[in-house]
Amino acid sequence: MVPFIGIPHESLGEEVKVCVVLKENHTVSETDLGLWTKEHVAAYKYPRHIEFMTALPTTGKILKRKLSLCS
């Protein structure tokens, strides 16, 4: 599961951000991931911000509030 969250934007209200944790021995660039999502999701769902993380903040479920603070 890859969490998609909304982050504040001055004129739009919110933009889409995705937080990605890669599996061991897997790699993908931000550019490649961005190109793939442009081909597979609607324009309003396309993440404008992509962040790679080593682990997601969790207490049994993903803490989306902490994800929006990460940069």
C-alpha positions in Angstrom: 0.0 0.0 0.0 1.2 3.4 -0.9 -0.5 6.3 0.9 -1.7 9.2 -1.1 -2.4 12.3 1.0 -3.5 15.9 0.4 -1.1 18.7 1.3 -2.0 22.4 1.4 -1.6 24.5 -1.8 -2.1 28.3 -1.9 -4.5 28.6 -4.8 -5.8 25.0 -5.3 -6.6 24.2 -1.7 -4.8 20.8 -1.8 -2.3 18.9 -3.9 -1.6 15.2 -4.0 1.5 13.8 -2.3 2.6 10.1 -2.4 4.9 8.5 0.1 6.8 5.5 -1.2 8.7 2.8 0.6 10.6 0.6 -1.8 11.1 -3.1 -1.2 14.6 -4.4 -0.6 16.7 -4.4 -3.7 14.2 -2.5 -5.8 14.8 1.0 -7.3 12.8 3.5 -9.1 13.4 7.2 -9.8 11.0 10.0 -9.0 10.9 10.8 -12.7 10.0 7.2 -13.7 7.3 7.0 -11.0 5.9 10.3 -12.1 5.7 9.2 -15.8 4.1 5.9 -14.8 1.4 7.6 -12.8 0.7 10.2 -15.5 -0.1 7.3 -17.8 -2.3 5.3 -15.3 -4.3 7.8 -13.3 -6.5 10.8 -13.9 -4.8 14.2 -14.0 -6.4 15.4 -10.8 -5.1 12.2 -9.0 -1.6 12.6 -10.3 0.8 13.2 -7.3 2.6 16.5 -7.6 4.9 15.6 -4.8 6.7 12.2 -4.4 8.6 11.4 -1.3 10.7 8.3 -0.8 10.9 7.0 2.8 12.6 4.1 4.6 9.5 3.3 6.6 6.0 4.7 7.1 5.0 6.1 10.5 2.5 3.6 12.0 0.8 2.5 15.2 -1.0 -0.4 13.6 -2.3 1.9 10.9 -0.5 4.6 8.8 -0.3 7.9 10.6 -1.3 10.2 7.7 -0.9 13.4 9.8 2.8 12.6 10.2 3.2 11.9 6.5 1.9 15.4 5.6 4.6 17.0 7.9 7.5 15.0 6.3 9.5 16.6 3.6 
